[in-house]
Amino acid sequence: MTVKIKTFVDELRGKSVEELNEELVAAKKELFNLRFQNATNQLDNTSRIKEVRKNIARIQTLIAEAKRA
């Protein structure tokens, strides 16, 4: 893991399940907007879509861990 990802995950670990759900909703909205921009050829950085998808997966993983604990 890179330092940027590590700090992102550490920041998420300090949040409650409710805050993680809010982050998840925000990330999904961002992904929708990025896909929309991509479809209309307005997106410059297409790698951002992949990054946001991975962040969504990280958030979902932490939510699942919190529910199991």
mmCIF file of the N, C-alpha and C atoms, coordinates in Angstrom:
data_MODEL
# 
_entry.id   MODEL 
# 
loop_
_atom_site.group_PDB 
_atom_site.id 
_atom_site.type_symbol 
_atom_site.label_atom_id 
_atom_site.label_alt_id 
_atom_site.label_comp_id 
_atom_site.label_asym_id 
_atom_site.label_entity_id 
_atom_site.label_seq_id 
_atom_site.pdbx_PDB_ins_code 
_atom_site.Cartn_x 
_atom_site.Cartn_y 
_atom_site.Cartn_z 
_atom_site.occupancy 
_atom_site.B_iso_or_equiv 
_atom_site.pdbx_formal_charge 
_atom_site.auth_seq_id 
_atom_site.auth_comp_id 
_atom_site.auth_asym_id 
_atom_site.auth_atom_id 
_atom_site.pdbx_PDB_model_num 
ATOM 1   N N  . MET A 1 1  ? 0.825   -1.193 0.000   1.00 0.00 ? 1  MET A N  1 
ATOM 2   C CA . MET A 1 1  ? 0.000   0.000  0.000   1.00 0.00 ? 1  MET A CA 1 
ATOM 3   C C  . MET A 1 1  ? 0.863   1.248  0.000   1.00 0.00 ? 1  MET A C  1 
ATOM 4   N N  . THR A 1 2  ? 0.430   2.217  -0.746  1.00 0.00 ? 2  THR A N  1 
ATOM 5   C CA . THR A 1 2  ? 1.159   3.479  -0.743  1.00 0.00 ? 2  THR A CA 1 
ATOM 6   C C  . THR A 1 2  ? 0.804   4.271  0.515   1.00 0.00 ? 2  THR A C  1 
ATOM 7   N N  . VAL A 1 3  ? 1.561   5.290  0.777   1.00 0.00 ? 3  VAL A N  1 
ATOM 8   C CA . VAL A 1 3  ? 1.358   6.111  1.967   1.00 0.00 ? 3  VAL A CA 1 
ATOM 9   C C  . VAL A 1 3  ? -0.006  6.805  1.906   1.00 0.00 ? 3  VAL A C  1 
ATOM 10  N N  . LYS A 1 4  ? -0.381  7.256  0.700   1.00 0.00 ? 4  LYS A N  1 
ATOM 11  C CA . LYS A 1 4  ? -1.659  7.954  0.522   1.00 0.00 ? 4  LYS A CA 1 
ATOM 12  C C  . LYS A 1 4  ? -2.831  7.041  0.879   1.00 0.00 ? 4  LYS A C  1 
ATOM 13  N N  . ILE A 1 5  ? -2.778  5.811  0.407   1.00 0.00 ? 5  ILE A N  1 
ATOM 14  C CA . ILE A 1 5  ? -3.850  4.844  0.694   1.00 0.00 ? 5  ILE A CA 1 
ATOM 15  C C  . ILE A 1 5  ? -3.855  4.492  2.167   1.00 0.00 ? 5  ILE A C  1 
ATOM 16  N N  . LYS A 1 6  ? -2.679  4.297  2.736   1.00 0.00 ? 6  LYS A N  1 
ATOM 17  C CA . LYS A 1 6  ? -2.562  3.939  4.145   1.00 0.00 ? 6  LYS A CA 1 
ATOM 18  C C  . LYS A 1 6  ? -3.179  5.011  5.038   1.00 0.00 ? 6  LYS A C  1 
ATOM 19  N N  . THR A 1 7  ? -2.904  6.271  4.743   1.00 0.00 ? 7  THR A N  1 
ATOM 20  C CA . THR A 1 7  ? -3.466  7.347  5.559   1.00 0.00 ? 7  THR A CA 1 
ATOM 21  C C  . THR A 1 7  ? -4.983  7.429  5.370   1.00 0.00 ? 7  THR A C  1 
ATOM 22  N N  . PHE A 1 8  ? -5.455  7.158  4.144   1.00 0.00 ? 8  PHE A N  1 
ATOM 23  C CA . PHE A 1 8  ? -6.898  7.165  3.885   1.00 0.00 ? 8  PHE A CA 1 
ATOM 24  C C  . PHE A 1 8  ? -7.586  6.084  4.709   1.00 0.00 ? 8  PHE A C  1 
ATOM 25  N N  . VAL A 1 9  ? -7.023  4.883  4.726   1.00 0.00 ? 9  VAL A N  1 
ATOM 26  C CA . VAL A 1 9  ? -7.611  3.776  5.475   1.00 0.00 ? 9  VAL A CA 1 
ATOM 27  C C  . VAL A 1 9  ? -7.532  4.040  6.976   1.00 0.00 ? 9  VAL A C  1 
ATOM 28  N N  . ASP A 1 10 ? -6.417  4.570  7.443   1.00 0.00 ? 10 ASP A N  1 
ATOM 29  C CA . ASP A 1 10 ? -6.285  4.901  8.866   1.00 0.00 ? 10 ASP A CA 1 
ATOM 30  C C  . ASP A 1 10 ? -7.316  5.950  9.283   1.00 0.00 ? 10 ASP A C  1 
ATOM 31  N N  . GLU A 1 11 ? -7.546  6.917  8.407   1.00 0.00 ? 11 GLU A N  1 
ATOM 32  C CA . GLU A 1 11 ? -8.553  7.947  8.677   1.00 0.00 ? 11 GLU A CA 1 
ATOM 33  C C  . GLU A 1 11 ? -9.948  7.321  8.760   1.00 0.00 ? 11 GLU A C  1 
ATOM 34  N N  . LEU A 1 12 ? -10.226 6.371  7.877   1.00 0.00 ? 12 LEU A N  1 
ATOM 35  C CA . LEU A 1 12 ? -11.531 5.707  7.874   1.00 0.00 ? 12 LEU A CA 1 
ATOM 36  C C  . LEU A 1 12 ? -11.727 4.835  9.110   1.00 0.00 ? 12 LEU A C  1 
ATOM 37  N N  . ARG A 1 13 ? -10.655 4.197  9.573   1.00 0.00 ? 13 ARG A N  1 
ATOM 38  C CA . ARG A 1 13 ? -10.759 3.315  10.742  1.00 0.00 ? 13 ARG A CA 1 
ATOM 39  C C  . ARG A 1 13 ? -11.190 4.068  11.998  1.00 0.00 ? 13 ARG A C  1 
ATOM 40  N N  . GLY A 1 14 ? -10.900 5.356  12.042  1.00 0.00 ? 14 GLY A N  1 
ATOM 41  C CA . GLY A 1 14 ? -11.266 6.161  13.200  1.00 0.00 ? 14 GLY A CA 1 
ATOM 42  C C  . GLY A 1 14 ? -12.712 6.625  13.201  1.00 0.00 ? 14 GLY A C  1 
ATOM 43  N N  . LYS A 1 15 ? -13.451 6.269  12.156  1.00 0.00 ? 15 LYS A N  1 
ATOM 44  C CA . LYS A 1 15 ? -14.831 6.744  12.041  1.00 0.00 ? 15 LYS A CA 1 
ATOM 45  C C  . LYS A 1 15 ? -15.820 5.666  12.476  1.00 0.00 ? 15 LYS A C  1 
ATOM 46  N N  . SER A 1 16 ? -17.018 6.118  12.842  1.00 0.00 ? 16 SER A N  1 
ATOM 47  C CA . SER A 1 16 ? -18.077 5.185  13.238  1.00 0.00 ? 16 SER A CA 1 
ATOM 48  C C  . SER A 1 16 ? -18.739 4.624  11.977  1.00 0.00 ? 16 SER A C  1 
ATOM 49  N N  . VAL A 1 17 ? -19.594 3.618  12.166  1.00 0.00 ? 17 VAL A N  1 
ATOM 50  C CA . VAL A 1 17 ? -20.277 2.981  11.036  1.00 0.00 ? 17 VAL A CA 1 
ATOM 51  C C  . VAL A 1 17 ? -21.164 4.004  10.314  1.00 0.00 ? 17 VAL A C  1 
ATOM 52  N N  . GLU A 1 18 ? -21.805 4.894  11.068  1.00 0.00 ? 18 GLU A N  1 
ATOM 53  C CA . GLU A 1 18 ? -22.663 5.910  10.454  1.00 0.00 ? 18 GLU A CA 1 
ATOM 54  C C  . GLU A 1 18 ? -21.844 6.847  9.565   1.00 0.00 ? 18 GLU A C  1 
ATOM 55  N N  . GLU A 1 19 ? -20.676 7.249  10.070  1.00 0.00 ? 19 GLU A N  1 
ATOM 56  C CA . GLU A 1 19 ? -19.802 8.122  9.277   1.00 0.00 ? 19 GLU A CA 1 
ATOM 57  C C  . GLU A 1 19 ? -19.281 7.394  8.048   1.00 0.00 ? 19 GLU A C  1 
ATOM 58  N N  . LEU A 1 20 ? -18.989 6.102  8.192   1.00 0.00 ? 20 LEU A N  1 
ATOM 59  C CA . LEU A 1 20 ? -18.533 5.316  7.044   1.00 0.00 ? 20 LEU A CA 1 
ATOM 60  C C  . LEU A 1 20 ? -19.629 5.212  5.990   1.00 0.00 ? 20 LEU A C  1 
ATOM 61  N N  . ASN A 1 21 ? -20.876 5.058  6.445   1.00 0.00 ? 21 ASN A N  1 
ATOM 62  C CA . ASN A 1 21 ? -21.991 5.007  5.496   1.00 0.00 ? 21 ASN A CA 1 
ATOM 63  C C  . ASN A 1 21 ? -22.137 6.333  4.746   1.00 0.00 ? 21 ASN A C  1 
ATOM 64  N N  . GLU A 1 22 ? -21.915 7.441  5.451   1.00 0.00 ? 22 GLU A N  1 
ATOM 65  C CA . GLU A 1 22 ? -21.959 8.751  4.792   1.00 0.00 ? 22 GLU A CA 1 
ATOM 66  C C  . GLU A 1 22 ? -20.844 8.877  3.755   1.00 0.00 ? 22 GLU A C  1 
ATOM 67  N N  . GLU A 1 23 ? -19.652 8.395  4.108   1.00 0.00 ? 23 GLU A N  1 
ATOM 68  C CA . GLU A 1 23 ? -18.527 8.404  3.168   1.00 0.00 ? 23 GLU A CA 1 
ATOM 69  C C  . GLU A 1 23 ? -18.853 7.556  1.948   1.00 0.00 ? 23 GLU A C  1 
ATOM 70  N N  . LEU A 1 24 ? -19.508 6.417  2.181   1.00 0.00 ? 24 LEU A N  1 
ATOM 71  C CA . LEU A 1 24 ? -19.874 5.505  1.095   1.00 0.00 ? 24 LEU A CA 1 
ATOM 72  C C  . LEU A 1 24 ? -20.843 6.185  0.136   1.00 0.00 ? 24 LEU A C  1 
ATOM 73  N N  . VAL A 1 25 ? -21.843 6.854  0.670   1.00 0.00 ? 25 VAL A N  1 
ATOM 74  C CA . VAL A 1 25 ? -22.816 7.559  -0.170  1.00 0.00 ? 25 VAL A CA 1 
ATOM 75  C C  . VAL A 1 25 ? -22.111 8.644  -0.986  1.00 0.00 ? 25 VAL A C  1 
ATOM 76  N N  . ALA A 1 26 ? -21.225 9.389  -0.345  1.00 0.00 ? 26 ALA A N  1 
ATOM 77  C CA . ALA A 1 26 ? -20.501 10.459 -1.039  1.00 0.00 ? 26 ALA A CA 1 
ATOM 78  C C  . ALA A 1 26 ? -19.624 9.888  -2.154  1.00 0.00 ? 26 ALA A C  1 
ATOM 79  N N  . ALA A 1 27 ? -18.965 8.764  -1.892  1.00 0.00 ? 27 ALA A N  1 
ATOM 80  C CA . ALA A 1 27 ? -18.103 8.141  -2.904  1.00 0.00 ? 27 ALA A CA 1 
ATOM 81  C C  . ALA A 1 27 ? -18.926 7.619  -4.076  1.00 0.00 ? 27 ALA A C  1 
ATOM 82  N N  . LYS A 1 28 ? -20.094 7.057  -3.785  1.00 0.00 ? 28 LYS A N  1 
ATOM 83  C CA . LYS A 1 28 ? -20.955 6.567  -4.866  1.00 0.00 ? 28 LYS A CA 1 
ATOM 84  C C  . LYS A 1 28 ? -21.485 7.719  -5.724  1.00 0.00 ? 28 LYS A C  1 
ATOM 85  N N  . LYS A 1 29 ? -21.794 8.850  -5.085  1.00 0.00 ? 29 LYS A N  1 
ATOM 86  C CA . LYS A 1 29 ? -22.225 10.030 -5.847  1.00 0.00 ? 29 LYS A CA 1 
ATOM 87  C C  . LYS A 1 29 ? -21.089 10.523 -6.744  1.00 0.00 ? 29 LYS A C  1 
ATOM 88  N N  . GLU A 1 30 ? -19.870 10.537 -6.193  1.00 0.00 ? 30 GLU A N  1 
ATOM 89  C CA . GLU A 1 30 ? -18.718 10.973 -6.975  1.00 0.00 ? 30 GLU A CA 1 
ATOM 90  C C  . GLU A 1 30 ? -18.504 10.041 -8.166  1.00 0.00 ? 30 GLU A C  1 
ATOM 91  N N  . LEU A 1 31 ? -18.646 8.732  -7.938  1.00 0.00 ? 31 LEU A N  1 
ATOM 92  C CA . LEU A 1 31 ? -18.481 7.770  -9.019  1.00 0.00 ? 31 LEU A CA 1 
ATOM 93  C C  . LEU A 1 31 ? -19.521 7.999  -10.109 1.00 0.00 ? 31 LEU A C  1 
ATOM 94  N N  . PHE A 1 32 ? -20.770 8.249  -9.709  1.00 0.00 ? 32 PHE A N  1 
ATOM 95  C CA . PHE A 1 32 ? -21.824 8.528  -10.685 1.00 0.00 ? 32 PHE A CA 1 
ATOM 96  C C  . PHE A 1 32 ? -21.464 9.748  -11.528 1.00 0.00 ? 32 PHE A C  1 
ATOM 97  N N  . ASN A 1 33 ? -21.007 10.818 -10.844 1.00 0.00 ? 33 ASN A N  1 
ATOM 98  C CA . ASN A 1 33 ? -20.645 12.042 -11.562 1.00 0.00 ? 33 ASN A CA 1 
ATOM 99  C C  . ASN A 1 33 ? -19.467 11.815 -12.509 1.00 0.00 ? 33 ASN A C  1 
ATOM 100 N N  . LEU A 1 34 ? -18.487 11.023 -12.070 1.00 0.00 ? 34 LEU A N  1 
ATOM 101 C CA . LEU A 1 34 ? -17.346 10.729 -12.929 1.00 0.00 ? 34 LEU A CA 1 
ATOM 102 C C  . LEU A 1 34 ? -17.772 9.934  -14.162 1.00 0.00 ? 34 LEU A C  1 
ATOM 103 N N  . ARG A 1 35 ? -18.659 8.963  -13.970 1.00 0.00 ? 35 ARG A N  1 
ATOM 104 C CA . ARG A 1 35 ? -19.148 8.183  -15.107 1.00 0.00 ? 35 ARG A CA 1 
ATOM 105 C C  . ARG A 1 35 ? -19.928 9.063  -16.075 1.00 0.00 ? 35 ARG A C  1 
ATOM 106 N N  . PHE A 1 36 ? -20.709 9.972  -15.530 1.00 0.00 ? 36 PHE A N  1 
ATOM 107 C CA . PHE A 1 36 ? -21.482 10.886 -16.361 1.00 0.00 ? 36 PHE A CA 1 
ATOM 108 C C  . PHE A 1 36 ? -20.548 11.784 -17.178 1.00 0.00 ? 36 PHE A C  1 
ATOM 109 N N  . GLN A 1 37 ? -19.530 12.317 -16.524 1.00 0.00 ? 37 GLN A N  1 
ATOM 110 C CA . GLN A 1 37 ? -18.554 13.162 -17.217 1.00 0.00 ? 37 GLN A CA 1 
ATOM 111 C C  . GLN A 1 37 ? -17.822 12.370 -18.292 1.00 0.00 ? 37 GLN A C  1 
ATOM 112 N N  . ASN A 1 38 ? -17.522 11.106 -17.998 1.00 0.00 ? 38 ASN A N  1 
ATOM 113 C CA . ASN A 1 38 ? -16.824 10.263 -18.962 1.00 0.00 ? 38 ASN A CA 1 
ATOM 114 C C  . ASN A 1 38 ? -17.701 10.013 -20.185 1.00 0.00 ? 38 ASN A C  1 
ATOM 115 N N  . ALA A 1 39 ? -18.991 9.793  -19.960 1.00 0.00 ? 39 ALA A N  1 
ATOM 116 C CA . ALA A 1 39 ? -19.915 9.526  -21.060 1.00 0.00 ? 39 ALA A CA 1 
ATOM 117 C C  . ALA A 1 39 ? -20.087 10.752 -21.958 1.00 0.00 ? 39 ALA A C  1 
ATOM 118 N N  . THR A 1 40 ? -19.963 11.938 -21.384 1.00 0.00 ? 40 THR A N  1 
ATOM 119 C CA . THR A 1 40 ? -20.119 13.161 -22.163 1.00 0.00 ? 40 THR A CA 1 
ATOM 120 C C  . THR A 1 40 ? -18.766 13.744 -22.578 1.00 0.00 ? 40 THR A C  1 
ATOM 121 N N  . ASN A 1 41 ? -17.716 12.963 -22.463 1.00 0.00 ? 41 ASN A N  1 
ATOM 122 C CA . ASN A 1 41 ? -16.349 13.347 -22.862 1.00 0.00 ? 41 ASN A CA 1 
ATOM 123 C C  . ASN A 1 41 ? -15.857 14.610 -22.163 1.00 0.00 ? 41 ASN A C  1 
ATOM 124 N N  . GLN A 1 42 ? -16.233 14.799 -20.914 1.00 0.00 ? 42 GLN A N  1 
ATOM 125 C CA . GLN A 1 42 ? -15.764 15.948 -20.145 1.00 0.00 ? 42 GLN A CA 1 
ATOM 126 C C  . GLN A 1 42 ? -14.728 15.544 -19.096 1.00 0.00 ? 42 GLN A C  1 
ATOM 127 N N  . LEU A 1 43 ? -14.467 14.247 -18.962 1.00 0.00 ? 43 LEU A N  1 
ATOM 128 C CA . LEU A 1 43 ? -13.558 13.779 -17.916 1.00 0.00 ? 43 LEU A CA 1 
ATOM 129 C C  . LEU A 1 43 ? -12.125 13.773 -18.424 1.00 0.00 ? 43 LEU A C  1 
ATOM 130 N N  . ASP A 1 44 ? -11.241 14.467 -17.706 1.00 0.00 ? 44 ASP A N  1 
ATOM 131 C CA . ASP A 1 44 ? -9.833  14.525 -18.100 1.00 0.00 ? 44 ASP A CA 1 
ATOM 132 C C  . ASP A 1 44 ? -9.045  13.353 -17.522 1.00 0.00 ? 44 ASP A C  1 
ATOM 133 N N  . ASN A 1 45 ? -9.277  13.060 -16.237 1.00 0.00 ? 45 ASN A N  1 
ATOM 134 C CA . ASN A 1 45 ? -8.506  12.037 -15.536 1.00 0.00 ? 45 ASN A CA 1 
ATOM 135 C C  . ASN A 1 45 ? -9.366  10.780 -15.364 1.00 0.00 ? 45 ASN A C  1 
ATOM 136 N N  . THR A 1 46 ? -9.303  9.873  -16.328 1.00 0.00 ? 46 THR A N  1 
ATOM 137 C CA . THR A 1 46 ? -10.151 8.675  -16.275 1.00 0.00 ? 46 THR A CA 1 
ATOM 138 C C  . THR A 1 46 ? -9.700  7.684  -15.208 1.00 0.00 ? 46 THR A C  1 
ATOM 139 N N  . SER A 1 47 ? -8.469  7.794  -14.756 1.00 0.00 ? 47 SER A N  1 
ATOM 140 C CA . SER A 1 47 ? -7.991  6.875  -13.715 1.00 0.00 ? 47 SER A CA 1 
ATOM 141 C C  . SER A 1 47 ? -8.682  7.143  -12.376 1.00 0.00 ? 47 SER A C  1 
ATOM 142 N N  . ARG A 1 48 ? -9.305  8.302  -12.246 1.00 0.00 ? 48 ARG A N  1 
ATOM 143 C CA . ARG A 1 48 ? -10.021 8.658  -11.016 1.00 0.00 ? 48 ARG A CA 1 
ATOM 144 C C  . ARG A 1 48 ? -11.197 7.715  -10.782 1.00 0.00 ? 48 ARG A C  1 
ATOM 145 N N  . ILE A 1 49 ? -11.817 7.210  -11.868 1.00 0.00 ? 49 ILE A N  1 
ATOM 146 C CA . ILE A 1 49 ? -12.929 6.269  -11.737 1.00 0.00 ? 49 ILE A CA 1 
ATOM 147 C C  . ILE A 1 49 ? -12.463 5.012  -11.007 1.00 0.00 ? 49 ILE A C  1 
ATOM 148 N N  . LYS A 1 50 ? -11.337 4.475  -11.427 1.00 0.00 ? 50 LYS A N  1 
ATOM 149 C CA . LYS A 1 50 ? -10.784 3.264  -10.803 1.00 0.00 ? 50 LYS A CA 1 
ATOM 150 C C  . LYS A 1 50 ? -10.438 3.520  -9.337  1.00 0.00 ? 50 LYS A C  1 
ATOM 151 N N  . GLU A 1 51 ? -9.871  4.681  -9.067  1.00 0.00 ? 51 GLU A N  1 
ATOM 152 C CA . GLU A 1 51 ? -9.486  5.051  -7.696  1.00 0.00 ? 51 GLU A CA 1 
ATOM 153 C C  . GLU A 1 51 ? -10.717 5.132  -6.779  1.00 0.00 ? 51 GLU A C  1 
ATOM 154 N N  . VAL A 1 52 ? -11.787 5.740  -7.269  1.00 0.00 ? 52 VAL A N  1 
ATOM 155 C CA . VAL A 1 52 ? -13.004 5.885  -6.469  1.00 0.00 ? 52 VAL A CA 1 
ATOM 156 C C  . VAL A 1 52 ? -13.641 4.521  -6.239  1.00 0.00 ? 52 VAL A C  1 
ATOM 157 N N  . ARG A 1 53 ? -13.638 3.649  -7.259  1.00 0.00 ? 53 ARG A N  1 
ATOM 158 C CA . ARG A 1 53 ? -14.203 2.306  -7.096  1.00 0.00 ? 53 ARG A CA 1 
ATOM 159 C C  . ARG A 1 53 ? -13.461 1.528  -6.009  1.00 0.00 ? 53 ARG A C  1 
ATOM 160 N N  . LYS A 1 54 ? -12.144 1.667  -5.992  1.00 0.00 ? 54 LYS A N  1 
ATOM 161 C CA . LYS A 1 54 ? -11.357 0.977  -4.966  1.00 0.00 ? 54 LYS A CA 1 
ATOM 162 C C  . LYS A 1 54 ? -11.618 1.560  -3.581  1.00 0.00 ? 54 LYS A C  1 
ATOM 163 N N  . ASN A 1 55 ? -11.802 2.883  -3.518  1.00 0.00 ? 55 ASN A N  1 
ATOM 164 C CA . ASN A 1 55 ? -12.127 3.511  -2.241  1.00 0.00 ? 55 ASN A CA 1 
ATOM 165 C C  . ASN A 1 55 ? -13.478 3.036  -1.725  1.00 0.00 ? 55 ASN A C  1 
ATOM 166 N N  . ILE A 1 56 ? -14.447 2.862  -2.619  1.00 0.00 ? 56 ILE A N  1 
ATOM 167 C CA . ILE A 1 56 ? -15.759 2.333  -2.228  1.00 0.00 ? 56 ILE A CA 1 
ATOM 168 C C  . ILE A 1 56 ? -15.593 0.941  -1.633  1.00 0.00 ? 56 ILE A C  1 
ATOM 169 N N  . ALA A 1 57 ? -14.784 0.112  -2.270  1.00 0.00 ? 57 ALA A N  1 
ATOM 170 C CA . ALA A 1 57 ? -14.543 -1.244 -1.769  1.00 0.00 ? 57 ALA A CA 1 
ATOM 171 C C  . ALA A 1 57 ? -13.876 -1.206 -0.397  1.00 0.00 ? 57 ALA A C  1 
ATOM 172 N N  . ARG A 1 58 ? -12.938 -0.281 -0.201  1.00 0.00 ? 58 ARG A N  1 
ATOM 173 C CA . ARG A 1 58 ? -12.263 -0.157 1.101   1.00 0.00 ? 58 ARG A CA 1 
ATOM 174 C C  . ARG A 1 58 ? -13.262 0.229  2.189   1.00 0.00 ? 58 ARG A C  1 
ATOM 175 N N  . ILE A 1 59 ? -14.136 1.170  1.864   1.00 0.00 ? 59 ILE A N  1 
ATOM 176 C CA . ILE A 1 59 ? -15.136 1.616  2.841   1.00 0.00 ? 59 ILE A CA 1 
ATOM 177 C C  . ILE A 1 59 ? -16.078 0.470  3.183   1.00 0.00 ? 59 ILE A C  1 
ATOM 178 N N  . GLN A 1 60 ? -16.534 -0.272 2.175   1.00 0.00 ? 60 GLN A N  1 
ATOM 179 C CA . GLN A 1 60 ? -17.436 -1.397 2.402   1.00 0.00 ? 60 GLN A CA 1 
ATOM 180 C C  . GLN A 1 60 ? -16.765 -2.472 3.249   1.00 0.00 ? 60 GLN A C  1 
ATOM 181 N N  . THR A 1 61 ? -15.480 -2.693 3.029   1.00 0.00 ? 61 THR A N  1 
ATOM 182 C CA . THR A 1 61 ? -14.737 -3.680 3.821   1.00 0.00 ? 61 THR A CA 1 
ATOM 183 C C  . THR A 1 61 ? -14.684 -3.264 5.284   1.00 0.00 ? 61 THR A C  1 
ATOM 184 N N  . LEU A 1 62 ? -14.422 -1.994 5.542   1.00 0.00 ? 62 LEU A N  1 
ATOM 185 C CA . LEU A 1 62 ? -14.347 -1.514 6.923   1.00 0.00 ? 62 LEU A CA 1 
ATOM 186 C C  . LEU A 1 62 ? -15.719 -1.583 7.605   1.00 0.00 ? 62 LEU A C  1 
ATOM 187 N N  . ILE A 1 63 ? -16.787 -1.311 6.845   1.00 0.00 ? 63 ILE A N  1 
ATOM 188 C CA . ILE A 1 63 ? -18.135 -1.426 7.403   1.00 0.00 ? 63 ILE A CA 1 
ATOM 189 C C  . ILE A 1 63 ? -18.415 -2.875 7.791   1.00 0.00 ? 63 ILE A C  1 
ATOM 190 N N  . ALA A 1 64 ? -18.035 -3.806 6.931   1.00 0.00 ? 64 ALA A N  1 
ATOM 191 C CA . ALA A 1 64 ? -18.235 -5.229 7.217   1.00 0.00 ? 64 ALA A CA 1 
ATOM 192 C C  . ALA A 1 64 ? -17.432 -5.667 8.436   1.00 0.00 ? 64 ALA A C  1 
ATOM 193 N N  . GLU A 1 65 ? -16.197 -5.177 8.552   1.00 0.00 ? 65 GLU A N  1 
ATOM 194 C CA . GLU A 1 65 ? -15.365 -5.508 9.718   1.00 0.00 ? 65 GLU A CA 1 
ATOM 195 C C  . GLU A 1 65 ? -15.999 -4.981 11.003  1.00 0.00 ? 65 GLU A C  1 
ATOM 196 N N  . ALA A 1 66 ? -16.530 -3.777 10.938  1.00 0.00 ? 66 ALA A N  1 
ATOM 197 C CA . ALA A 1 66 ? -17.134 -3.166 12.121  1.00 0.00 ? 66 ALA A CA 1 
ATOM 198 C C  . ALA A 1 66 ? -18.381 -3.940 12.542  1.00 0.00 ? 66 ALA A C  1 
ATOM 199 N N  . LYS A 1 67 ? -19.152 -4.415 11.591  1.00 0.00 ? 67 LYS A N  1 
ATOM 200 C CA . LYS A 1 67 ? -20.362 -5.159 11.912  1.00 0.00 ? 67 LYS A CA 1 
ATOM 201 C C  . LYS A 1 67 ? -20.019 -6.520 12.503  1.00 0.00 ? 67 LYS A C  1 
ATOM 202 N N  . ARG A 1 68 ? -18.927 -7.111 12.062  1.00 0.00 ? 68 ARG A N  1 
ATOM 203 C CA . ARG A 1 68 ? -18.517 -8.420 12.598  1.00 0.00 ? 68 ARG A CA 1 
ATOM 204 C C  . ARG A 1 68 ? -17.977 -8.305 14.015  1.00 0.00 ? 68 ARG A C  1 
ATOM 205 N N  . ALA A 1 69 ? -17.390 -7.170 14.334  1.00 0.00 ? 69 ALA A N  1 
ATOM 206 C CA . ALA A 1 69 ? -16.748 -6.990 15.647  1.00 0.00 ? 69 ALA A CA 1 
ATOM 207 C C  . ALA A 1 69 ? -17.774 -6.734 16.747  1.00 0.00 ? 69 ALA A C  1 
# 
